[in-house]
Amino acid sequence: MPRYVAFLLAAGFAFVPAFAQRAPQEDFRGGYDGLRAEQKRLVDDWFARFSKTVGRPVNPSEGYENLPLSIKTTLNAVTHALLTTKLTDSSGQALAPSAIALIDKLDSVAGEIAGGRGDEQFRLYVQTKPGALDLLKRSAQFRRDIDNTVFHRGYPICFRSAGGVPSIQISLDREGVRADIDVDYRSSRFPVSLVNGHLTASNSDVRAGRNDVKHNGKWEGLTNWWRNLLGLPLETTGSDAATVGGQKVASVPASKLAQPADAVHDFLKSWLVDAEPFRSVAYVAEETHACVELEQASRSDRGMAKFAMARSLADLNKKIGKVNALADVSKPVEHRDDRLKPIAQSHSSEFALYDVREDLAEEFNCTNRLDPEQASPKARNSKAFGKYVAALFRIAPPGRKGEVVATLWQNQRGYWKLISYAVDPGVGRTGVPALSTAPSAAALETVAGDPAMIRAATEFLNAWWVGKNPNRALGYLAPSCLDCVDLFSDQAARSATPAARREILRRAIADTAKAAVAPRLSDAILAPAVHHPDLKLVKHAEDAAFTVVALPDSMGASADCARWKKDGFVQNDPAGAPTYGRYYATGFSRNAANASGTVLWLVWDKSGATWKAVSYLLMAP
């Protein structure tokens, strides 16, 4: 169902179109009453613990209703995936009714966190039931994945649900008593995810793009109530499409306004106070069509979009009623972020205005949230201000809570236009506070590495990123890396000959190097912080550009792509203390503003007298 103006919810009017009332399951609307018994158990327990902690009773139903939208969608999607995943052993014998039986208590829910890393958003932090780790090891529905070394700090042991994406990722601490659980809706591919930050927070946000469709393709029965909640029934056919209340829909603002604050004010005032939505939509740019498609998970009728938006706003005016002053219904929302600079302006009692850094604007833009691969690498790396402004406000009629609205504006041919928006974007309000913290991670032991290995890795990366010589770089890869192409490239590569796979790698190295202007290696790539307790850090001259670690022999052997391709990833946990000496690994991500991007790890082994990379893998948030 279309919701041409996402911020309609902000007015605090929740109503269901007639066609959305036909099926009972569509009445859920994200409320507490729509939760299943197992979900209520977790919510009730959390609010009981919270009530005890703060010394006052908090009703679970009321508390849940007041949670931010992104927290409710995250909790609902992740627990739904767990509820619809049975746990059996390899013979089909039931281990538990569903995977939600792994959870004892909910610690916190991370929804949308503005500026947060991908592995910090859209996930549950939980306490697991006794024996959960053993249950996962025995389950046919989950497989052990390679340990987390960069992301999910404090939760190194990783399991993923079988069957490809979308998949449930369960990351546990070493004792298996706490876990970080999210759903991954996209697969990591090389080189796209390395260049464009393909796996951003939208990877785990069920609201992004068609993630809800993917979810139901694997775990049937999740109602996308947040789309219905914010939608309006629209009638935009016939001669009435070009007018609203007999008024012609404006295509451009009445006058060019030099100051963005004046444009934002005129947009809100003409809509909410003057009740002239046919004039206010003149400030809405065509780029917002991507916001419509992002939220309704289908293509919109762009020819009718502006008329539909004007009629929607007009309908809302009728429900709000007469507004005497904009400040009566619109309040400023303040937010602190290094990528936002407050702008002093005369309408500060109605909305807050910020100069937006270009990389944040690129991240917030609906086109890029709809498809992260469309983001400009140059803009994602830019720390320049001056091109975009953001207006943050809460539309709340008297007696109503309303919601936070974030809007992004840009000057287009002399007019300031609204180009992107989001409701409840994770700013200006407090989410669910955590009752516990993630396990702390001790500093890694530092060891002296093999000088020949460090030299080979440095020469390889310089040939790739600085020298832009893919043929020379390929000389540092062992033939066994060709098996990794099957795991981390697109489907076409999986039936390719060895010669074709080698060419795929050569092109990937060449294409990624083109995206980087790199007089020095550290200008092109960035060393990730590593947290896995079994890794030993190796200091070297280029440690700002890439990380070198000594791998346990068991972990290095587990990364064999040929074995992985045949049997799935099998983690070799040693019976005693880990042994070292045979394998090293190098890791890096693109040196870009999007620091939560994919990390590429290469495993190095000595073949005769020469060190070569014998496998590679992508690690994403």
N, C-alpha and C positions, 0 to 999 in steps of 0.2 A: 504494500500500500504506500503511495507516495507521501512523503512529508517534506514538502518543498521548503518549509522554513523550520529547521530543527529547533530554533529557539522559541517556538510556540509553547513548548512545555514551560518555559521560564515564567510565563504569566500565571502559572499555578492552576490552570484549568485542565483537569483530566477528564476526558469524555471519550466514549467509544463510538465510532461510526456504526451505523446500523448493520453494515455487512460484516463488521468484526464481532457482532454479537451472536452470530449463528452457531458457532461451535463453542461449547463450554470451555474447552482448553484455552481458547483465546481470551478468556476473561481474566487470566492470571495477572497480567499487568505488572508483574514484578513484585507483587505484595507477599507478605508473610504467609497469608492463607493459601497461596498457591504452592508453597514448598511441600515436598514429600516428607514423610515421617523421619527418614534418615537425615534429611537436610535440617529439619526442625530440631532434631536432637543436638546437632552441632551448634546451631544458632542459640537454642535455649541454654545450653551449657555455657557458651561463651558469655552471654549476658548475665547469667547467674554468677559467674566468677567475677565479671566486671562490677556487678552490683555490690558484691562483697568487698571488692578492692576499693571502690570509691565511697562505700558506706551509705549508699542510698539505693532503693530498689529501682531497677530499670525494666520496664515491661519489654519482653523480647519482640513482640509484635510492633510496638511503637518504635523501639530502637531500630529494628530492621527497616521499617518504612522510611526512616530518616537517613539511611545510609546513602552515600553518593551513588549515582547510576552505575559508574564503572565497577564499583565494589559489588553491587548486586548482580550485575551481568557476569562478572568473573566467578563469584561464588556459585551462581546457578549453573554456568557452563561446565566448570571443572567438576563439581559434584555430580552433575548429570552424566558426564562421561564416565565417572567412576561407578555410578549406580547402574549403568547399562553395560558394564564390562564384568562378565562372570569370571570367577577364579576357579580353574580346574588344573589338575596335573596333566602330564603328557598322555595318560590313559583315559582322560575324560572324567576322572573322579573329582567331585566337587571339593574345593578347598574352603570356599566361602560363598555366600549368595552373590556378592558383588565386590568390586575393588574398594568400595567405600568402607568396607569392614576393616581396611588397613588403618583407618583414622580413629584415634581415641578422642582427641580434643583438637579444637581449632585454636591456634594461637593468634593469627591475624590474616587478613585478606588484603593483598596489595592490588588496588585498582590502577587507574591511570595516575602516573606521577610525572608532572611536567618537568622535563629535563632529566628524568631518571633513565638509567640503563635498561636495556631490554630484559635483562634477567632480574630486574627489581620490580617489574610491573606485571599485572594480570596473573596472579598466582596465589596459592594458599600456602601458608606456613602452619604446619600441624605437628601434633604429638601423635606418634604411631602407637598402635596396640602391641603388646608383647608378642614377639615372634613374627613381626611384619616382614623383616628382612628375609627370614627363612621362607616365608610364604611366597614372597616375590621370586626367590630363587627356584622354587618348586613349580611356580605357575607357568602354564603354557601360554598365557595371554601376555606375559611380559618377558622381555629379554634383557640381559645385562648389557649395557652399553659402555663405551669407553668412559673412564672416570672423568669427572669435571676437573679441569686443571686451572681454568681461568674464571669461568662464570660460576654462579651458584656457590659463592664462597661459604665455606663451612659445611657443604653438602657434597662431598666428593663421589659418593657411590651413586651411580646413575642407572635407572631402568627405564625402558620405553615399551609402550604397548606395541604388540605385533601388528603387522599389516600395513606398514607405511603411514604416511601422513593422511589425515590428521592423527596425531598420536599423543598419548598421555605420557608426560615425562615426570618421573618420580625420582628426586634427588635426595639422598639420605645422608645423615652424618655417619661417622665411622661406627658408632654404636647401634645405628638403626633405630634410634628412639625419636628422632625428629626428622621432618622432611619438608621439602619445597616442591610443590606440585603445580604443574601448569599443563596446558594443552598447546602443542605446536601444530599450527595449521599449514605451514609451508615447509618445504624441504630445502636443504642447503645445497646449492649448486656452485661449481667452480667454472669460470671465474666470476660470475655475476654477483654472487653474494659478497665476494671480496671487494669488488669495485664500488658497488652501489649501496652497500649496507642493506642488502636484500632482507635480511632477517632483523628487523627492528622490532619495537614493541608490538607493532601490528601483527606480528607472528602469533601472539598469544591472546589478542583481543578479539573475542567472538563477534564484536560489532563491526570489525573492519572488513570492508569489501564483501566478499561472499563467504567469509569464514563460517557464518551460521549455516549456510547451505552445505559446506564441506562437513561441518559437525553432524548434521542430520543424515548425511550420506553414510556415515559410519555408526553414529549413535542416535538412532531415530527417536524423535519425541520431544526435542527441545523447541519450545515455542519462542519465536523471536518477538517477545512481547514489547521490547523497547521500540521496535519499529511501529507497531500498532499504537502504542501509547502516545507517540509524538505526531501521529498522522492526522490528516483532516480529509473528510470526504470532499472531493473537488468535482465541480461540474464546469467544464471549460469548453463546451461544444457550441456550435451554432454562432449566430451573430453576437451573442452575449460575451464571447470569449475576449473581444477587444476592448470591452468597457467594464467598469465596476461602478455600479450605482449610477449608470448614465454618464460616467466620467471616462475620458480616454486615458489609457495607461501611458504614463510618461516613459520615454525611452532614455532621456538624459535629464539630469537635475536642472532646475529652473535657472540656476546661475552657477558660474564657476566659483568655488569657495577655496581661497588660497590656504586656509588652515584646516587640517584634518578634523580638529575638534568641532569646528563649525559644521562640517559635513556629517559627522556622527550625530551631533545634536539635531540637525535638521531632519535626518533620517528618522530618529526616534520620535521627535516632536510631531512630524507630519503624520506618522503612523499612530502613535498612542494618544496624543493630545488633540491634534487637529482632525483625527480620524479620516485622513486622506491617504490611504495606502496606495492608491493609483499614482500618487506623487512620490511616496517614499521608495517604491521599488526602483525608481530611476537610479538610486545609489547602489543597486545590486548588480554586480558584474556577471558576465556569462560564466566565469570560472566557478561560481557557486553551483553550477549544474553538477559538477563532480561531487559536491557534498550531498546532493540529492541521491546520486547513484551509489555513493558510498553507504548511505543509510538504508536505502530500500533494496540494495543488492540486485538491481536491475537497471537497464537503461531507461532514462526519462525521456519524455517527449519534449525535447528542448525548444521546439517551435512554440509550445504552449506554456513553457515554464514561467515566464514573467507574468502572464495573465493569471495562471493558477496561483502564483504566489500572492498577487494583489488580492485575489478573491479570498484566499486563506486569511490574509491579514484583516480583510474587511470582516470576515466572520468572527475573528477574534475580537475586533473592536466592539462588536455587539455584545460579546460575553463580558468584556471588561467594564463596559459602560463609560460614562463620561469621566474624563480625567482633567482636572483643573491645571495641574502643573506636572511636568515630567518627573520632577524630584519625588513626587508622591508615589510613583510606581517603579522608578529606575534608581538603583543605588550603586555607587562605585564599589569595585572589588579590587583590593590591593594584592599584589603578588611580587615576591622577591625572586629575582633570577638574574644571573650575570648577563643573560642575553636580552634583558629588558631594561630600558632606561626610562624612568618616569618623565613625562612631559607636563610641565605646568600649563594649565589652561583654565578658562573661565567657567567650565561646566563640571568642575570636579565634584560637585554634590550629586551629580547624576551618573557619571561613569569615570573610570580611571583610564588614562591614555598613556601608552608607552611607545617609545621608539624600539623597533624589533630588529635584533641582529639577523642577518640574512640566512644563516644556517637554521635558526629556529623557525623563520618564516617558511623555508623550504620544507622543513619537517612537518609544520602545521598545515600546509597547503593540502586541500582535499584531494587534488589530483594525485599527489604523492602518497597520501594515506590510502587512497584507492588502489594504487599500484606503486609500491616503493621503488620499483626499477625505473620509473619515469623521472625520478629525482635527478637534478643536475649535479654531477660530482663537484663541479666548480662552486656552485651555490652552497652545497652541503658543507664545503670546506671554508666558506667565506665568513669572516668575523666582522664584516663591515656593517655599519648602521646607516640609516638615512633613507632606505628605499621603502620600508613598510612601517605601519603603526598598528597597534592593537588597542582595541577598546574593550575593557572588561567591566561588566555590570551584572547586577541581579535584578530582574524584573519581578517585582513582588507587590501586587496590589495589597492594600490594607487588609490585614488579617490572614494573608497567605504567605507561605514560606518562599515560594518561587525557586528558581535555580540560577546558578551562575552561567553566564553566557560569555564566550570569548569570540571576538570578531577580528578578522585581519583585513586591513585596508591598504590600498596602493593608489598612487596618483596615476591615472590613465588619461592622457591627452588633456591635462588640465583639470580633470574632475577626480576627486577622491572617491573611490569605489570600494565596496565591501566585496572581497574576493574569496573569503573562506570563513567558516564559523564552526563552533562546536558548543554543545550544551554540557555543563558539568565536566569541564576538561581537567579536573584534578587540581584546580587552584581555588584559593579563597575559602576553603572549608577543610575541616579536619576529618580524616578518614577513621577507620577502626584502629584504635591504638593497640599496639602489640603488648601482650602480657609477658612475653619472653623475647629474648634476643637470639640471633643466630649464633651458633657455636663460634668461638673465637679461633682464629688460625694463627699458629705460631710462625715466626719468621723461618724461612727455609735455610737449611744448612748450605754453606757455600763451599765448593770444592774446586780444585784446579782441573780444568778440562784437558783433553788431548790437543796440543797446539796444532797438529795437522788437521784435526777435525774442524777446529775453529777457523783455520785458514781456508779450508774447502768451503765451509758454509758462507764465509764472508765473500769469497770470490764468486760463488754462485749467486748470491743476492745482489752483488754489485753488477754482475753481468746482466741480471734481469732488470733491475730498477734504475741503475745509473747508466750503464753502458747500453742498455736496451738491445742486447744481443741475444735473442732467444736460442739460437743454435748453440752458442757457447754455454748458455745456462743449461740446456738439455744434457750436455755432457756430464753434468754432476748428478743426474738422475739415473738410478739403476733400472734395468728393464722391468723389475717387479713393480715399479710405479705405474706401469701401464694398466695393471689390474685395478688400481685406484680410480682410473678414469670411469670404469663401470659403476663405481659406487657414488661418485661425486659429480658426474657430468650428466647431460640430458639423456633422454631415452635413446636417441639416435646413436650415441657413442657406444652403447652396450653391445651392438652387433658389429662393431667395426673391427677391422683387422688390426694386428699390432702396429703396422705402419700407419694406419689411419688414426689410431689412438695417439701415437707419437705426434702426428700432425695436429691433433686436437690440443695436446699439451703445448706444442710450439706456438700455436695461434693464441692460446690462453695467456701465455707468458708475454707475447708481443702485444696483445690487446690491453692487458692490465698496465704494462709499462707506458703505453701511450697516454694513459689517463693521469700520469704523474709527471710533474715538472720537478726533477730531482737532481740538483747538482751534488747533493750528498745523500747517502743512504737513509739517514734519519729524517730527511725531508719527505721521503716517499713512504716509509713504513715505520711502524711504532711497536716497541716491545710491550707485550702485555704483562700485567702483574700476575704472578703465578701463586696458587695457594695450596696445591695438593701436597700433603705431608710427606709422601714418599719420593718426591722429586728433590734433586739437589741442584742448586743454582750454580752456574758457572759464570764467573766474571770474565769480561772480554772487552776489547776496545770499542766495539760497536753496540754495547748493551743498551743504548737508548733506542736503537733501531730494531733489534731483535733479541729475543731471549734464548739462551742456551741452557738446557738442563741435562743432567745425567739421569737416564731412565733406569728403573729397575729392569733387570733382564726379562722378567715375566711380562712386564708391560710392553716392552719393545717387541717381544715375540707376538703378543696379542694383536699388534697393529699391522700384521701381515695382511695385505689387502686380498691376496689370493685365498687365504683361509677364511677371511671375513666374508668374501663373496660366496664361498661355498657353504659355510656353516652358520653364517651370522656372526656377530662379534661375540667372542668368548674371552672373558677376562680371566687370565691365569693368576689366581691369588696364591702366592707361595705359602707353603706350610710353615716355614720359619721366617727368619729375618730376610728381607729382600737383598739380592746380590746385585752388584753394579759392575760396569766395566765394558760391556759390549755395545750398548746403545746410548746414543745421545738424541736429543730432539731440539729443533729450533722452531720458534713460534713468533708470529708477527701479525698485525692487522694493518690496514691502510692508515696512514697518518692523516686522518680526516677529523672534521669536527664531530662526526657521528662516532664517538669513541666506543659505542656498544656494538660495533660491527663484528663480523665473523673473523675468527682467528684461524690462520692456516698453520698447521703443525706439520713439520717434516721429520721423519725418523731416520737417523743416520746410523749406518753400520759399516764396518771396514771390510772391503772386498779385496783380499790380497794386501797390497800396500797402499790402497787408495780408499779414502772415505767417500761414500756416496749416499745420497738419500734413497732409502729402500721403500718408503711408503709415505703417503701424506694423508691428512684428514682435515676436515673442516669442523671447527667447534663454534657453535653459535649460542647466543643467549637463550 
